[in-house]
Amino acid sequence: MLVRRSILTGVVAVLFGVASVFSTNTAQADEYIGGWQKDYPVVSYGVISVETAVDTLKSQQKFVDYASKELGVKFKLFTAAEYAGIVN
């Protein structure tokens, strides 16, 4: 009984693996990202300062550089003292 269940589990796993290989669609980078960059060429990224504004900008700059490179849009980094300054 235990051997039969193990074999059945293995067969089902293989079938799901084969099905997933044939069902995946390969997409180019532009298709994956979605082409929204034309509509939003600049993304404003606001951060609430818990340190000095200069330290906050320094600590977030690596993320902004990475996100800009990966998403293909320019990021504008700014700081605010409270939440209302971020959403406005």
Residue pairs with C-beta under 8 A, 6 or more apart in sequence:
33 71
33 72
37 71
37 72
37 73
40 73
41 73
41 74
42 73
42 74
42 75
42 76
43 67
43 71
43 73
43 74
43 75
43 76
44 75
44 76
44 78
45 60
45 64
45 67
45 75
45 76
45 77
45 78
46 77
46 78
46 79
46 80
46 85
46 86
46 87
47 56
47 57
47 60
47 77
47 78
47 79
47 80
47 86
48 79
48 80
48 81
48 82
48 83
48 85
48 86
49 56
49 79
49 80
49 81
50 56
51 59
53 79
56 79
57 77
57 79
60 77
61 77
64 75
64 77
67 75
68 74
68 75
80 86
